[in-house]
Amino acid sequence: MTHPGEMPDNPGDPDATDEANYSPNEAEAAAAEAAADAEASATGGEQVVDPLDEEINELLDEEAALADAEATEAEEEAAAEAEAEDPAAAQIAELTEDLKRVSAEYANYRRRTEREREGVISAATVKVLKELLPILDDIDMAEQHGDLEQGPLKPFAEKLRSTVSGVGLKRFGETGDEFNPEIHEAIQDASTGEDKALGTVVRPGYQYKDTVVRAAMVIIDDPVEDQE
């Protein structure tokens, strides 16, 4: 292939003399090259910028900058909302903890108040029952002498015993029971061994719930099996 103005190496070669023998690609490339050379010659070698293309590029750049600004603004708004929500969540958590603490304190206060109330009631009940013990002792004495077999004292004794039993007063201290110094008051020790039991119960003891209203007055003796 030869360029215009160039002398072919073989002038007689048809490929060098006949332009029709150019391939389409070679012809298109030669035309583009010739057009570029002509444009460069006309402008002194500088590339010509189309004003329309420049305006389009400016518009595209402005749109890109606007999109970036909108994205930045959206991110700032989201960050501001998150920052505004965090104090609220922290305050809610703090109030929740305060509520739990107050609820626990109130529950403890209720339990403590209930225990104190039960203690006051128990103390008052024990005080009243102590005042009734001498009457119960008299009734026991009358029963031992046979005065409760008949007469008006019998129904009175039954009602009084039923009443104090219903309140929660329990009698303890029977002959043969194991001796317990915490609830038994020994006035005499007639035992001969290490094992001790109740011999004679001089005065019965009474208990209200877990409180010993009065200890039983007893005489200590050996267990029945040891006596045998």
C-alpha positions as CSV (number, residue, x, y, z in Angstrom):
1,M,0.0,0.0,0.0
2,T,1.3,3.5,-0.9
3,H,0.3,6.9,0.3
4,P,-0.3,9.8,-2.0
5,G,2.9,11.4,-3.2
6,E,5.0,8.3,-2.3
7,M,6.7,6.3,-5.0
8,P,5.8,2.6,-4.9
9,D,8.6,0.1,-4.8
10,N,7.1,-1.7,-7.8
11,P,5.2,0.7,-10.0
12,G,4.0,-2.1,-12.1
13,D,2.3,-3.9,-9.2
14,P,-1.5,-3.7,-9.5
15,D,-1.8,-3.3,-5.7
16,A,0.3,-0.2,-5.9
17,T,-1.4,1.4,-8.9
18,D,-5.0,0.5,-8.6
19,E,-7.0,2.1,-5.8
20,A,-9.8,-0.3,-6.3
21,N,-7.6,-3.0,-5.0
22,Y,-7.6,-1.4,-1.5
23,S,-9.4,-3.4,1.2
24,P,-12.4,-1.6,2.8
25,N,-10.7,-1.4,6.1
26,E,-7.6,0.1,4.5
27,A,-9.5,2.6,2.6
28,E,-11.5,3.7,5.7
29,A,-8.3,4.0,7.8
30,A,-6.6,6.0,5.0
31,A,-9.6,8.4,4.8
32,A,-9.7,8.9,8.6
33,E,-6.0,9.6,8.6
34,A,-6.3,12.1,5.8
35,A,-9.2,13.9,7.5
36,A,-7.2,14.1,10.7
37,D,-4.2,15.4,8.9
38,A,-6.3,18.1,7.2
39,E,-8.0,19.2,10.5
40,A,-4.6,19.4,12.2
41,S,-3.2,21.5,9.4
42,A,-6.2,23.8,9.6
43,T,-6.0,24.4,13.4
44,G,-2.3,24.4,13.7
45,G,-2.1,21.0,15.4
46,E,-4.5,21.8,18.3
47,Q,-7.7,19.7,19.0
48,V,-11.0,21.5,18.3
49,V,-13.5,21.3,21.1
50,D,-17.2,21.4,20.2
51,P,-19.0,24.1,22.3
52,L,-22.1,21.9,22.5
53,D,-20.1,19.0,23.9
54,E,-18.5,21.4,26.5
55,E,-21.9,22.6,27.6
56,I,-23.2,19.1,28.0
57,N,-20.2,18.1,30.1
58,E,-20.7,21.2,32.3
59,L,-24.4,20.1,32.8
60,L,-23.3,16.6,33.7
61,D,-20.8,17.9,36.1
62,E,-23.4,20.1,37.8
63,E,-25.8,17.2,38.1
64,A,-23.2,15.0,39.6
65,A,-22.3,17.7,42.1
66,L,-25.9,18.2,43.0
67,A,-26.4,14.5,43.5
68,D,-23.3,14.4,45.8
69,A,-24.7,17.3,47.8
70,E,-28.1,15.6,48.2
71,A,-26.4,12.4,49.3
72,T,-24.3,14.3,51.8
73,E,-27.4,16.1,53.2
74,A,-29.3,12.8,53.5
75,E,-26.4,11.3,55.4
76,E,-26.2,14.3,57.7
77,E,-29.9,14.1,58.4
78,A,-29.7,10.4,59.2
79,A,-26.8,11.0,61.5
80,A,-28.7,13.8,63.2
81,E,-31.8,11.6,63.7
82,A,-29.7,8.8,65.1
83,E,-28.0,11.3,67.5
84,A,-31.4,12.6,68.5
85,E,-32.7,9.1,69.1
86,D,-29.8,7.9,71.2
87,P,-30.4,10.3,74.2
88,A,-34.1,9.3,74.1
89,A,-33.2,5.6,74.2
90,A,-30.7,6.2,77.0
91,Q,-33.3,8.2,78.9
92,I,-35.9,5.4,78.5
93,A,-33.4,2.8,79.7
94,E,-32.5,5.0,82.7
95,L,-36.2,5.5,83.6
96,T,-36.8,1.7,83.2
97,E,-34.0,1.0,85.6
98,D,-35.4,3.5,88.0
99,L,-38.8,1.9,87.8
100,K,-37.3,-1.5,88.5
101,R,-35.4,-0.2,91.4
102,V,-38.5,1.5,92.9
103,S,-40.6,-1.6,92.3
104,A,-38.1,-3.7,94.1
105,E,-37.8,-1.3,97.0
106,Y,-41.6,-1.1,97.2
107,A,-41.8,-4.9,97.2
108,N,-39.2,-5.1,100.0
109,Y,-41.1,-2.4,101.9
110,R,-44.4,-4.4,101.6
111,R,-42.7,-7.6,102.9
112,R,-41.0,-5.7,105.7
113,T,-44.3,-4.0,106.7
114,E,-46.1,-7.3,106.5
115,R,-43.6,-9.0,108.8
116,E,-43.8,-6.1,111.2
117,R,-47.6,-6.2,111.2
118,E,-47.5,-10.0,111.8
119,G,-45.1,-9.4,114.6
120,V,-47.3,-6.8,116.2
121,I,-50.3,-9.1,116.0
122,S,-48.4,-12.1,117.3
123,A,-47.0,-10.1,120.2
124,A,-50.5,-8.8,121.1
125,T,-51.9,-12.3,120.8
126,V,-49.2,-13.8,123.0
127,K,-49.9,-11.1,125.6
128,V,-53.6,-11.9,125.8
129,L,-53.0,-15.6,125.9
130,K,-50.6,-15.2,128.8
131,E,-53.4,-13.5,130.7
132,L,-55.6,-16.5,130.1
133,L,-53.1,-19.2,131.2
134,P,-54.0,-18.9,134.9
135,I,-57.6,-19.5,134.0
136,L,-56.6,-22.6,132.0
137,D,-54.5,-23.8,135.0
138,D,-57.6,-23.4,137.3
139,I,-59.6,-25.4,134.8
140,D,-57.0,-28.2,134.8
141,M,-57.1,-28.2,138.6
142,A,-60.8,-28.4,138.6
143,E,-60.7,-31.3,136.1
144,Q,-58.2,-33.2,138.3
145,H,-60.7,-32.9,141.2
146,G,-63.6,-34.0,139.1
147,D,-65.4,-30.6,139.0
148,L,-65.8,-30.7,135.2
149,E,-67.7,-33.9,135.1
150,Q,-71.0,-32.0,135.4
151,G,-72.3,-28.6,136.3
152,P,-72.0,-25.1,134.6
153,L,-68.2,-25.1,134.7
154,K,-67.9,-27.9,132.2
155,P,-69.3,-26.0,129.1
156,F,-67.3,-22.9,130.1
157,A,-64.1,-24.9,130.2
158,E,-64.8,-26.6,126.9
159,K,-65.6,-23.2,125.2
160,L,-62.5,-21.6,126.6
161,R,-60.2,-24.4,125.6
162,S,-61.7,-24.5,122.1
163,T,-61.3,-20.7,121.7
164,V,-57.6,-20.6,122.6
165,S,-56.9,-23.7,120.5
166,G,-58.6,-22.1,117.5
167,V,-56.4,-19.0,117.9
168,G,-53.3,-21.2,117.7
169,L,-52.4,-21.9,121.3
170,K,-51.0,-25.4,121.8
171,R,-50.3,-27.3,125.1
172,F,-47.2,-29.4,125.5
173,G,-45.4,-31.3,128.3
174,E,-46.6,-34.8,128.9
175,T,-45.1,-37.5,131.1
176,G,-42.6,-39.6,129.1
177,D,-41.7,-36.8,126.6
178,E,-38.0,-36.2,126.0
179,F,-36.6,-33.4,128.1
180,N,-35.8,-30.2,126.2
181,P,-34.3,-27.4,128.3
182,E,-35.4,-24.8,125.8
183,I,-39.1,-25.5,126.5
184,H,-39.1,-27.3,129.8
185,E,-38.3,-25.8,133.1
186,A,-36.9,-28.5,135.5
187,I,-37.5,-28.0,139.2
188,Q,-36.0,-31.4,140.1
189,D,-33.8,-34.0,138.4
190,A,-34.6,-37.5,139.5
191,S,-32.8,-39.2,136.5
192,T,-29.9,-41.6,137.0
193,G,-28.6,-41.8,133.4
194,E,-27.6,-39.5,130.6
195,D,-31.0,-39.8,128.8
196,K,-33.6,-37.7,130.5
197,A,-37.4,-37.6,130.1
198,L,-40.3,-35.8,131.7
199,G,-41.4,-37.5,134.9
200,T,-44.1,-35.4,136.7
201,V,-45.5,-32.4,134.8
202,V,-46.2,-29.9,137.5
203,R,-47.5,-27.3,135.1
204,P,-48.1,-27.7,131.4
205,G,-46.4,-25.5,128.8
206,Y,-48.0,-23.5,126.0
207,Q,-46.8,-22.4,122.6
208,Y,-48.2,-20.0,120.0
209,K,-46.9,-20.7,116.6
210,D,-43.1,-20.6,117.0
211,T,-43.2,-18.6,120.3
212,V,-43.1,-20.4,123.7
213,V,-45.7,-18.6,125.7
214,R,-44.8,-20.5,128.9
215,A,-42.3,-23.2,129.5
216,A,-43.5,-26.4,131.1
217,M,-42.6,-26.9,134.7
218,V,-41.4,-30.6,135.2
219,I,-39.5,-33.1,137.3
220,I,-36.9,-34.9,135.2
221,D,-36.8,-38.7,135.4
222,D,-35.4,-41.6,133.4
223,P,-37.1,-42.7,130.2
224,V,-39.7,-45.3,130.7
225,E,-37.7,-48.0,128.9
226,D,-34.7,-47.4,131.2
227,Q,-37.0,-47.7,134.3
228,E,-38.2,-51.1,133.1
